Amino acid sequence: METTATGATAHITVRCQFCETWNRVDAARASDRPKCGKCGKPMLLDRPLHLNDDTFARTIAGSDVPVLVDFYADWCGPCKMMAPSIDELAREHQGTALVAKLDTDRAQRTAAGFGIRGIPTTILFKGGREVARQTGAVPKAALEQMLERG
């Protein structure tokens, strides 16, 4: 079971993609396909979680596990090249990390707040704070090394 420094169970805070209700999920049970407390639909944590200006801060601050965020745009070729690696990381690190994506065209306020000038940019957050950053397309191994730092 994944635990925080205090010995308590680690949680992931996510908003249901169907009914937009906030849920606090036990990270150790993320692979059990937890359901939304309101609508009962599955919380799909085996794939990157799509964040926006409204969900970014609460998700990052409310998650006890490291959060790896891929800042991307749909039109970006290097972003498309990295997408399969981001998807694999989400599957492989389910419960030990949260992998998310933020479309910089649709979430300009958040992207600007982090000084995103080049995409793809990948930022690792731990305890709500940025702990590592990589700009440009990188292989999956480099992203795994970032996660190990978290």
Order of alpha helices (4+ residues) and beta strands (2+ residues): beta-beta-beta-alpha-beta-alpha-beta-alpha-beta-beta-alpha
